[in-house]
Amino acid sequence: MRRGARTGGLLAAAAGCLLLAACGGVSWQPAGPGATAPPEPTSSPGNAAPPGELAIARNDTRADSVYPEIGDPLVDALHYDLDLAWTPEEDRLAATETLTFRATADAERIPLDFNEQLAISGATLDGAPAEVAVEGNDLTVAHPVTAERQYELVLEYAGTPASAPAPSARSDFAQGVGWSITDEHETWTLQEPYGAFTWYAANDHPSDKALYDFTLTVPAPWAGVANGVLTSSTTDGGRSVNTWHLAEPAAAYLVTVAFGDFQHTELESESGVPIQVWTDADGEALPGDTSFAPGAIDWLERILGPYPFDSFGVLVVDNDSGMETQTMVTLGDSPYSLSAAVLVHEAAHHWYGDTVTPADWSDVWMNEGMAMYLQGMWEAEQEGIPIARKMDDWADFESGLRAAAGPPGAFDPAQFGDGNIYYGPALMWQELRERIGEKKFFEVLREWPAAQANDTADREEYLDWIEDTTGEELSAFFDDWLLDRATPPRD
């Protein structure tokens, strides 16, 4: 069993995922004479889920070991209602956010992550005016809270969101993480390991998963796209309004919003999973290999079991890389990002990363290693070669990735998203497969996401579960693969 295994940092690369954020200093107090009125929201604020439905979003929050400055364990976000209006000609976002949260301890102030690029014009806590201050990427609400009590914070804000610097050396992270605006004034968001705070006030940490509702308003014929199920779509007075509902709790880094001139194609997997593809209205309806979306879900379901969410989506944006978000895969419009291999990789995250989310960024290898291994399995099938040969090919360069950015479970925090968290763990899974046999191995792959659905887990929980499930003592095996600076010998 695990004996307080060594822990460390994290990162991600190669086949595609991830991003993050940061910013400035402003304070707001209850509006007085001469204050600017907030923009008129499209829907009434406080579209919170009924209290009984919020239990699924209760979390054991924690401070992060890799990026401790982001997120705070005092806040357990339960539900975000985000009413967002985008004005392309002005690159202006006007928003009303209603956050329902549980305080995990007694405290004098409420800490959240938020970007001072956006000016707060109104704030209430449980209906009473609240004093808030923003400095850098930290928002503070000056109001005492009591452990285990539930609160409702409403914020009204507006401005031009800006992406934040990413802790990564990858070229596709160069423009930062969070909210991005294209030359055509369309928008998209990618925010791993953080960056949600560039466009809404969040507890921006993977241990805190919450439910979401979105009301997205933009001039027609543009549309707003988000996670979950599209519950309504209307056009009135030259404005397009789409509402989205995410029925399963999601970490902030797995939430996305995009505004643009999209065309919408509906597909379906063999098992009946509804699939929607959102692409550029001026381009192909199904560019690249996006038509393979049903095939990707079918292939993964044969290995991992039923798809864990109500719907699956593909969103194509003006970016270079791909990333999974909950129920949705965001793909850049480059040939590599639009490949079937990347689609398989990102869809695999819906089992490994989304329904089961790492509770600390030091364990991002739990997401990326398995998604990379499943991508390798799929590629080997397409190439007509054994998976062992595919792993041999990857082993040729894995040691260099590990040497450059650190071992997968203790990576260099300034090199988030490097190949070390992808390829090393993928080789590890192949070694485990050969060690415990096909039956046990695929039992592990299938049962973990089903057993931990809509939850978070850390390294110790995951590896203890694997040992319990297989009956194997694997402490030294996992420590060597995850924490050693040199690649362990392969069988």
TAQUI-V705301 format. One record per residue. N is the residue number from 1. SS is DSSP state (H for helix, E for strand, C for the rest). OMEGA is omega in radians with two decimals (NA if undefined). D_CENTER is the distance of its C-alpha to the mean C-alpha in whole Angstrom. Layout:
n | ss | omega | d_center
N | SS | OMEGA | D_CENTER
N | SS | OMEGA | D_CENTER
This chain:
n | ss | omega | d_center
1 | C | -3.12 | 30
2 | C | -3.12 | 28
3 | C | -3.09 | 30
4 | C | -3.05 | 27
5 | C | 3.09 | 26
6 | C | 3.11 | 25
7 | C | -3.11 | 22
8 | C | -3.03 | 21
9 | C | 3.09 | 18
10 | C | 3.13 | 15
11 | C | 3.13 | 14
12 | C | -3.12 | 13
13 | C | 3.05 | 15
14 | C | -2.95 | 17
15 | C | 2.86 | 16
16 | C | 2.96 | 13
17 | C | 2.76 | 9
18 | C | 3.08 | 8
19 | E | -3.11 | 9
20 | C | -2.98 | 10
21 | C | 3.06 | 13
22 | C | 3.08 | 17
23 | C | -2.71 | 20
24 | C | -3.05 | 24
25 | E | -3.04 | 26
26 | E | 3.08 | 28
27 | E | 3.12 | 29
28 | E | 3.05 | 29
29 | C | -3.11 | 32
30 | C | -3.02 | 33
31 | C | 3.09 | 34
32 | C | 3.13 | 38
33 | C | 3.09 | 41
34 | C | 3.14 | 40
35 | C | 3.11 | 36
36 | C | -3.14 | 34
37 | C | 3.11 | 33
38 | C | 3.10 | 29
39 | C | 3.12 | 28
40 | C | 3.12 | 29
41 | C | 3.12 | 26
42 | C | 3.12 | 26
43 | C | -3.14 | 26
44 | C | 3.14 | 27
45 | C | 3.07 | 25
46 | C | 3.10 | 24
47 | C | -3.05 | 22
48 | C | 3.06 | 21
49 | C | 3.06 | 21
50 | C | -3.05 | 24
51 | H | -3.12 | 25
52 | H | -3.11 | 25
53 | H | -3.08 | 22
54 | H | -3.10 | 20
55 | H | -3.12 | 21
56 | H | -3.08 | 18
57 | H | 3.05 | 16
58 | C | -3.07 | 18
59 | C | 2.91 | 16
60 | C | -3.06 | 18
61 | C | -3.12 | 16
62 | C | 2.99 | 17
63 | C | -3.07 | 17
64 | C | 3.14 | 16
65 | C | -3.09 | 18
66 | C | -3.13 | 17
67 | C | -3.03 | 16
68 | C | -3.11 | 18
69 | C | -3.11 | 18
70 | C | -3.13 | 15
71 | C | 3.11 | 14
72 | C | -3.09 | 17
73 | C | 3.09 | 18
74 | C | -3.05 | 21
75 | E | 2.96 | 18
76 | E | -3.14 | 17
77 | E | -3.13 | 15
78 | E | -3.11 | 16
79 | E | 3.02 | 16
80 | E | 2.94 | 15
81 | E | -3.04 | 17
82 | E | 3.08 | 17
83 | E | -2.97 | 20
84 | E | 3.07 | 19
85 | E | -3.10 | 22
86 | E | 3.07 | 22
87 | E | -3.03 | 25
88 | H | -3.06 | 25
89 | H | -3.10 | 29
90 | H | -3.01 | 28
91 | C | -3.03 | 24
92 | E | 3.04 | 24
93 | E | 3.03 | 21
94 | E | -2.95 | 23
95 | E | 2.88 | 21
96 | E | -3.13 | 22
97 | E | 3.01 | 19
98 | E | -3.13 | 20
99 | E | 3.01 | 18
100 | E | -3.07 | 20
101 | E | 3.05 | 19
102 | E | 3.01 | 21
103 | E | -3.11 | 23
104 | C | 3.14 | 23
105 | C | 3.01 | 26
106 | C | 3.12 | 29
107 | E | -3.14 | 28
108 | C | -3.09 | 30
109 | C | 3.14 | 27
110 | E | 3.14 | 23
111 | E | 3.04 | 21
112 | E | 3.06 | 18
113 | E | -3.12 | 16
114 | C | -3.04 | 17
115 | C | -3.10 | 18
116 | C | 3.01 | 22
117 | C | -3.08 | 22
118 | E | -3.07 | 22
119 | E | 3.11 | 25
120 | E | -3.13 | 25
121 | E | 3.14 | 28
122 | E | 3.12 | 28
123 | E | 3.04 | 27
124 | E | 3.02 | 28
125 | E | -3.06 | 27
126 | C | 3.04 | 28
127 | C | -3.13 | 30
128 | E | 3.12 | 32
129 | E | -3.10 | 32
130 | C | 3.08 | 30
131 | C | -3.14 | 30
132 | E | 3.09 | 27
133 | E | 3.13 | 26
134 | E | 3.07 | 24
135 | E | -3.06 | 24
136 | C | 3.11 | 22
137 | C | -3.08 | 19
138 | E | 3.02 | 20
139 | E | 3.11 | 21
140 | E | 3.04 | 24
141 | E | -3.06 | 25
142 | C | -3.14 | 29
143 | C | 3.13 | 29
144 | C | 3.09 | 30
145 | E | -3.10 | 28
146 | C | -3.12 | 29
147 | C | 3.08 | 27
148 | C | 3.05 | 26
149 | C | 3.13 | 27
150 | E | -3.09 | 25
151 | E | 3.05 | 24
152 | E | 3.12 | 24
153 | E | 3.08 | 23
154 | E | 3.12 | 23
155 | E | 2.99 | 23
156 | E | -3.05 | 24
157 | E | -3.13 | 23
158 | E | 3.11 | 24
159 | E | 3.10 | 24
160 | C | -3.13 | 22
161 | C | 3.10 | 19
162 | C | 3.09 | 18
163 | C | -3.11 | 16
164 | E | 3.13 | 16
165 | C | 3.13 | 17
166 | C | 3.10 | 15
167 | C | -3.01 | 16
168 | C | 3.07 | 16
169 | C | -3.11 | 20
170 | C | -3.11 | 18
171 | H | -3.12 | 20
172 | H | 3.02 | 17
173 | H | -2.99 | 15
174 | C | -3.11 | 19
175 | C | 3.07 | 18
176 | C | -3.11 | 15
177 | E | -3.14 | 12
178 | E | -3.04 | 11
179 | E | 3.09 | 13
180 | E | 3.13 | 16
181 | E | -3.12 | 19
182 | C | 3.10 | 21
183 | C | 3.12 | 25
184 | C | 3.10 | 25
185 | C | 2.95 | 23
186 | C | -3.08 | 20
187 | E | 2.98 | 17
188 | E | -3.13 | 13
189 | E | 2.97 | 10
190 | E | -2.93 | 8
191 | C | 3.01 | 7
192 | C | 0.20 | 6
193 | E | 3.07 | 8
194 | C | -3.11 | 8
195 | C | 3.06 | 10
196 | H | -3.09 | 9
197 | H | 3.09 | 13
198 | H | 3.14 | 14
199 | C | 2.95 | 14
200 | C | 3.13 | 14
201 | C | -2.99 | 15
202 | E | 2.81 | 13
203 | C | -2.83 | 13
204 | C | -3.10 | 10
205 | C | -3.05 | 10
206 | C | 3.13 | 8
207 | C | -3.08 | 11
208 | C | 3.14 | 11
209 | E | -3.07 | 10
210 | E | 3.02 | 12
211 | E | -3.08 | 13
212 | E | 2.86 | 13
213 | E | -3.10 | 16
214 | E | 2.90 | 16
215 | E | -2.99 | 19
216 | E | -3.06 | 19
217 | E | -3.12 | 23
218 | E | 3.08 | 24
219 | E | 3.08 | 27
220 | C | 0.16 | 28
221 | C | 3.12 | 28
222 | C | -3.13 | 24
223 | E | 3.05 | 21
224 | E | -3.10 | 18
225 | E | 3.12 | 15
226 | E | -3.11 | 12
227 | C | 3.04 | 10
228 | C | -3.08 | 13
229 | E | 3.05 | 17
230 | E | -3.03 | 19
231 | E | 3.05 | 21
232 | E | 3.12 | 24
233 | E | -3.09 | 25
234 | E | 3.02 | 28
235 | E | -3.09 | 29
236 | E | 3.10 | 32
237 | C | 3.13 | 34
238 | C | 3.13 | 32
239 | E | 3.05 | 29
240 | E | 3.13 | 26
241 | E | 3.06 | 24
242 | E | 3.05 | 21
243 | E | -3.09 | 20
244 | E | 3.14 | 17
245 | E | 3.09 | 16
246 | E | -2.98 | 13
247 | E | 3.12 | 15
248 | E | -3.09 | 13
249 | E | -3.11 | 11
250 | E | 2.98 | 7
251 | E | -3.07 | 6
252 | H | -3.12 | 6
253 | H | -3.12 | 3
254 | H | 3.14 | 2
255 | C | 3.14 | 5
256 | C | 2.98 | 8
257 | E | 3.08 | 12
258 | E | 3.01 | 14
259 | E | 3.12 | 18
260 | E | 3.10 | 21
261 | C | -3.02 | 24
262 | E | 2.85 | 22
263 | E | -2.96 | 24
264 | E | 3.12 | 22
265 | E | 3.14 | 23
266 | E | 3.12 | 23
267 | E | 3.10 | 23
268 | E | 3.09 | 23
269 | C | 3.12 | 23
270 | C | -3.10 | 26
271 | C | 3.08 | 25
272 | C | 3.09 | 25
273 | C | 3.09 | 21
274 | E | -3.07 | 21
275 | E | 3.08 | 19
276 | E | 3.13 | 19
277 | E | -3.14 | 19
278 | E | -3.07 | 18
279 | E | -3.14 | 20
280 | E | -3.12 | 23
281 | C | -3.12 | 26
282 | C | -3.09 | 28
283 | C | 3.10 | 27
284 | C | 3.10 | 27
285 | C | -3.14 | 25
286 | C | -3.08 | 24
287 | C | 3.11 | 24
288 | C | 3.14 | 23
289 | C | -3.12 | 22
290 | H | 3.08 | 20
291 | H | 3.13 | 23
292 | H | -3.09 | 22
293 | H | 3.10 | 19
294 | H | 3.12 | 22
295 | H | 3.11 | 23
296 | H | 3.12 | 20
297 | H | 3.13 | 19
298 | H | -3.10 | 23
299 | H | -3.12 | 23
300 | H | 3.12 | 20
301 | H | 3.12 | 21
302 | H | -3.11 | 24
303 | H | -2.97 | 23
304 | H | -3.09 | 20
305 | C | -3.02 | 21
306 | C | 3.08 | 21
307 | C | -2.95 | 17
308 | C | -3.06 | 15
309 | C | -3.08 | 15
310 | C | -3.07 | 17
311 | E | 3.10 | 16
312 | E | -3.13 | 15
313 | E | 3.03 | 14
314 | E | 3.12 | 14
315 | E | -3.13 | 14
316 | E | -3.07 | 16
317 | E | -3.12 | 16
318 | C | -3.08 | 18
319 | C | -3.10 | 17
320 | C | -3.01 | 17
321 | C | 3.11 | 14
322 | C | 3.10 | 12
323 | E | 3.01 | 8
324 | E | 2.83 | 7
325 | E | -2.98 | 5
326 | C | -3.07 | 7
327 | C | -3.03 | 10
328 | E | 2.99 | 10
329 | E | 3.08 | 10
330 | E | -3.11 | 11
331 | E | 2.98 | 14
332 | E | -3.06 | 16
333 | C | 3.06 | 19
334 | C | 3.14 | 21
335 | C | -3.13 | 23
336 | C | -3.11 | 21
337 | C | -3.11 | 17
338 | C | -3.13 | 19
339 | C | 3.12 | 21
340 | H | -3.13 | 21
341 | H | 3.12 | 20
342 | H | 3.11 | 16
343 | H | 3.09 | 16
344 | H | -3.13 | 17
345 | H | -3.07 | 14
346 | H | 3.10 | 11
347 | H | 3.11 | 12
348 | H | 3.13 | 13
349 | C | -3.14 | 10
350 | C | 2.98 | 10
351 | C | -3.07 | 13
352 | E | -3.14 | 11
353 | C | -3.05 | 8
354 | C | 3.09 | 7
355 | C | 2.95 | 11
356 | E | -3.02 | 11
357 | E | 3.09 | 9
358 | E | -3.10 | 11
359 | C | -3.12 | 12
360 | C | -3.08 | 13
361 | H | 3.05 | 12
362 | H | -3.10 | 15
363 | H | 3.07 | 14
364 | C | 3.07 | 11
365 | H | 3.11 | 14
366 | H | 3.08 | 14
367 | H | -2.91 | 11
368 | H | -3.14 | 13
369 | H | -3.13 | 16
370 | H | 3.11 | 16
371 | H | 3.13 | 14
372 | H | 3.14 | 17
373 | H | 3.11 | 20
374 | H | 3.04 | 19
375 | H | 3.11 | 19
376 | H | 3.08 | 22
377 | H | -3.12 | 24
378 | H | 3.14 | 23
379 | H | 3.13 | 25
380 | H | 3.08 | 28
381 | H | -3.12 | 28
382 | H | -3.11 | 29
383 | H | 3.13 | 31
384 | C | -3.14 | 33
385 | C | 3.08 | 33
386 | C | 3.10 | 32
387 | H | 3.14 | 29
388 | H | 3.12 | 31
389 | H | 3.07 | 32
390 | H | 3.12 | 28
391 | H | 3.07 | 27
392 | H | 3.12 | 31
393 | H | -3.12 | 30
394 | H | -3.14 | 26
395 | H | -3.12 | 28
396 | H | -3.10 | 30
397 | H | -3.07 | 28
398 | H | -3.09 | 26
399 | H | 3.10 | 28
400 | H | 3.10 | 28
401 | H | -3.14 | 24
402 | H | -3.14 | 24
403 | H | -3.06 | 27
404 | H | -3.02 | 25
405 | H | 3.10 | 22
406 | C | 3.10 | 23
407 | C | -3.03 | 23
408 | C | -3.10 | 19
409 | C | 3.13 | 19
410 | C | -3.03 | 21
411 | C | 3.10 | 20
412 | C | -3.10 | 20
413 | H | 3.13 | 18
414 | H | -3.13 | 19
415 | H | 3.11 | 18
416 | C | 3.05 | 14
417 | C | 3.10 | 14
418 | C | -3.05 | 17
419 | C | -3.11 | 19
420 | H | -3.12 | 20
421 | H | 3.10 | 17
422 | H | -2.91 | 17
423 | H | 3.11 | 20
424 | H | 3.09 | 22
425 | H | 3.08 | 20
426 | H | 3.07 | 21
427 | H | 3.12 | 24
428 | H | -3.13 | 24
429 | H | 3.09 | 23
430 | H | 3.10 | 26
431 | H | 3.10 | 28
432 | H | 3.12 | 27
433 | H | -3.14 | 28
434 | H | -3.10 | 32
435 | H | -3.03 | 32
436 | H | 3.10 | 32
437 | C | -3.04 | 32
438 | H | -3.03 | 31
439 | H | -3.13 | 31
440 | H | -3.08 | 29
441 | H | -3.10 | 27
442 | H | 2.99 | 25
443 | H | 3.09 | 26
444 | H | -3.11 | 23
445 | H | -3.02 | 21
446 | H | -2.97 | 21
447 | H | -3.11 | 22
448 | H | -3.14 | 19
449 | H | 3.11 | 16
450 | H | -3.10 | 19
451 | H | -3.04 | 20
452 | C | -3.04 | 17
453 | C | 3.11 | 16
454 | C | -3.09 | 13
455 | E | 2.99 | 14
456 | E | 3.13 | 13
457 | E | 3.03 | 15
458 | C | -3.06 | 16
459 | H | -3.08 | 19
460 | H | 3.10 | 22
461 | H | -3.07 | 21
462 | H | -3.06 | 20
463 | H | 3.02 | 23
464 | H | 3.14 | 25
465 | H | 3.12 | 24
466 | H | 3.12 | 24
467 | H | 3.11 | 28
468 | H | -3.09 | 29
469 | H | -3.08 | 28
470 | H | -3.06 | 30
471 | C | -3.10 | 33
472 | C | 2.98 | 32
473 | C | -2.95 | 32
474 | C | -3.06 | 29
475 | H | -3.11 | 29
476 | H | 3.14 | 31
477 | H | -3.10 | 29
478 | H | 3.12 | 25
479 | H | 3.14 | 27
480 | H | -3.06 | 28
481 | H | -3.03 | 25
482 | H | -2.94 | 23
483 | H | 3.13 | 25
484 | C | 3.13 | 28
485 | C | 3.07 | 28
486 | C | 3.12 | 30
487 | C | 3.12 | 29
488 | C | 3.06 | 31
489 | C | 3.12 | 33
490 | C | -3.14 | 32
491 | C | NA | 35
